[in-house]
Amino acid sequence: MSVRSHAFRAAGEGDLARVWALARQDGIFGTPEELRAAWQTAPWSVQVSDAGDVAILSRWRDHLPLVAVDALWCNERSVPSHMAALRAVARAHAFDDVVSPFVPDEALDPFLRAGMRVVHTGVAMGAACSSCAEAEPPPGIVFHLGDEAVLEPLLAVDILSFSDFWRYDARLMGECLRTDRTVVARHGDSVVGYAMCRIDRGHGVIGRLAVIPARRGQGIGRALLGDALRYFARQGVRRAMLYTQAHNDEAQRLYRRFGFETVGSRKHLLAFGEVDTEGVLR
């Protein structure tokens, strides 16, 4: 009996059906057409093995030379060799490093054995969706729904609000504006913050909440969060989820005011090199 190889190779046309079966389950792509489009644009971004292992890659941010492993489906023993192989794929396409999927505490060991190091630790938080009467915009701040017309102002907010590692590029911001409910906070002609949320498999997901540093502590973030929770409640969604850095005490204090509590174990991102998630790639 022949033994099927676990070695990764770029996916071919005939591999896409089994890749889609996994990607659909984890919500990596919304439709088979989205998977196919990503594969056609960058065939190397979908890696498979004859033994059934699958990895999906993408560029982390357009302004950073990093590849993200969006998903990795394999047995634990194969993780070290697979991550080494994905690092080689990244380097072959002129990227400096590869960033792991989000890895829970209990699954860290094989990534560490691959020679990777933790570059970020975060936590998931969940809360019941409820109306928040106290969370109204402060005086002078107006909320409105955003679309692709506000892409540039939101990118400017991100530059002020996030490190290079976390801020969105135009590609990611555009994708989110097309798929997520985006509420923009304005003061006069200036955009001072925004929130993005969506409903995913019955849960409310708050994917982004940003307020420029000069306007923090004035209740804008609280009002944006309250608006998202009220939206979920109107849609019949009972529970909301979000993700934040484990050390971001200021953000966690805000979330806990709305009933958010830590859910599950911590999640980590790992890389082979020294990736600074608080500043820039060193």
N, C-alpha and C positions, 0 to 999 in steps of 0.2 A: 504493500500500500504506500502510495506517495504521500509525503508530508507537505502540506501547503505552506508556503513561505509567509512569514510575518513582515518581511522587508517592505517598506513603503515604496510606492511608485505613483506617478501622476495618474489620476483617474482617466479612464477612457469613456467613450460614449456608453458602453455597455455596463459601466459601473454606477451610473447615476441613479438608477432605480433603487438600489440598495442604500446608496448614500441618502437619498431623499427619505427613505423609511426611517432612518435615524434622525435626520435633520428636522423632520416634521415633529417627531416625538419631543424633541428638546426646544422647538421653536426657533431654530437657527435661521431658517428661511420660511417665509410665509406661503410660498407656492413652489411647485417644481420648476416653474419658469424662472423664478428668482435664483434658484440653485443653478440652473442651466446657464443663465446669463453670467453669473459669477465665474463659473467654470470656463465659459467661452472667452471671457475677458482675460482670465489668468488661469490656464489649465493646471499650473503647479499648485494652485491654492486648494485643490481637493486631492488629498493623498489617500491611497487605499493599499491594502495588502491582499494577497490571494487568500489569506487566512481569515479575512473579514474585518480587519482593523481599518479604521477610518479617522482621518484628521481633516479639519476644515480650517484654513488659514485666511487671514486678511491683513491689510496694512493697518497698523494700530492708529496712527495719525499721519496725515500727509506731510506734516512738518517735522516728523521724527523718523529716523531710519530703522524702524522696528516692525517686525511681523508679529501679529497676535495669533495664538492658537485659539480659535473660537470654540472648538470642540475637539475632543479626543476620545474615541471609543476603542478600547483595547483592554486586555487583562493587565493586572498590576505589574506582572513580571516584565511586560514589554515596554513600560513607560520610559525607563532610562534610555534604551536603545532608540525608541521612537523620538524622544525629545532631541537626542543627538542628531538623528536623521533630519528632523525638521529644522534644526539649527543650520545644518548643511544646506538645506533647500533655501533658507533665508539668505545665507551668504552668497549662494549661487545667483541670487537675483538682486545683489547689491545692497542688502540690508545688513545692519551691524549686529543685530541680536534678535532673539525670539522671546516673546512673553507668553507664559503659560496660560491655560485657562484659569478661572477662579478655582482654587483648590482648598477644600475644607481641612481643618486641623488633622483629621484622622487619615487623610490621603496624602499628606505631605512627603512621607518618607521616600517613595520612589522618585519623586522629582528632585529631592535633595541628593539622592544617590546618583542621579544623572549629572551632578555637578552644578546644579542651579542654586540660586540664593533667593531668599524672600526679599522683594523690593516694595511690597505693599501688603498691609493687612487691613481688612474691613469687616463690617458686620452687616447682616441683613436685619431689618426691623419691620415689624408688622403692627397694625392697629385696626380696630373696627372703624368702619366709615360712619361718620355722623356729621350732622350740621354743626358748624362752629360760629355761633352768633358773634363772638368776640373778635373774630378775625376779619375785620373790615379794613380796606386800604386806608392808610393814614391820610390826613388832609393834604391835598395837592397831588396825590398819586391817583392815576387813572389806570384801570385795567382794560385790556381789550384782547380779543383773540388774534393770534398772529398767523401769518402765512409766509410764503417764500419772499414776500416783499420786505420782511424785516430781517432777512438773513444777515446782512452786513452789520446792523446795529447789535444783533445778538452775538455775533463773532467778537465785536468790540467789548461787550459785557464779559464774555468768556476770557479774553486776554487779561482783563483787570481782576477777574474773580478766581481763576484757576491757574495751576502750574502748567507748564508746557505739556507735561505728560497727560493731563486730564482735559485740557481745553479742546474744544471741538475744532476741526477744520471745516472748510466750506462743504466738503462732501458729506461728512457726518451730520452737520447742522441741517443741510438740505434734506437728507433722508428723514431726519426726525421731524422737520417741519411738515413733511408730506404725510407722515404716519401718526404723529402724536398730537394730542390736543395741547396747544401752546398758548399760554396766557402771558401777555407782555405788560410790564409795569412801566408807566411813563410819568415823568414830571415835566410838564410842558412839552418841548420837542425832544427831550432826552429820554432814551431807554435806560432805566436804572436797574432792571431785573426781569426775570422771566421764570416760568415753571412749565415743564413738559410732563404730561402723564398719558397713560393709555390703559385700556382694559385688555388683559391677556389671560385667556383661559379662565375667565370668571373672576380674576383678581384685578384690583386696581394697582397699577405700577406707577410710582412717581420716579421718573427717570432722570429728572434734572431740576434743580432749584438753585438759582443764582441771583445774588444781589451785589451790586458793585460795592467795594469796601467803604466808599465815602457815605453810603446811605444805609449801612448796616446798623442794627440796633434801633431802628425807627418803626418797626412793625411791618415792613414790606414783606419779608420772608414769611412771617406768621400769616399774613393775609393771603399770600400766594398758596401756601400750604392748605389753609382753610378752604380756599376756593376749589382746589383739586379734590379735597375730601367731600365737599358738598356736591361736586360734579359726580363723583362716584356714587354717592348716596342717591342722587336723582336717577342714575342709571340702574339702580337696584343692586349695586355691588356692595357686598357686606364687609369686605376686608381689603386693606391697602398694604402694599409692600414698598420698601425703598432700601437703598444700600448706601452706606457712608463709611468713611475712613474710621478705623477703630479709635484713633487718637483725636478725632474731631469733636471735642467736648462741647463746643458752642453749638454745632449743628444738632448733636444728640440731645442737648437740653431743650432745644426748640421742638424736636420730634416727640420727646417724652411729654411735653405739655399737651400734645394732642393724643396721648395714649399709646404712642408707639413703644414697643418693647423689643429687646433683642430676640431674634428667632434663630435657633440652630447654632452651629459652631461658627467660629470666625472663618473668613475666606481670605486666601492669599494669592498674590501674583508673584511669580518667580521669573528670573531671567538668568542667563549665564554670566553677563557682565554687570557692571555697576550702573544700573539705570536709576536715575534720581527721579522719583515720582513727585517730589516736592518742588523741583526746579527744572533742570534741563538734563539731557543726556550728557553724562560726563565722559 
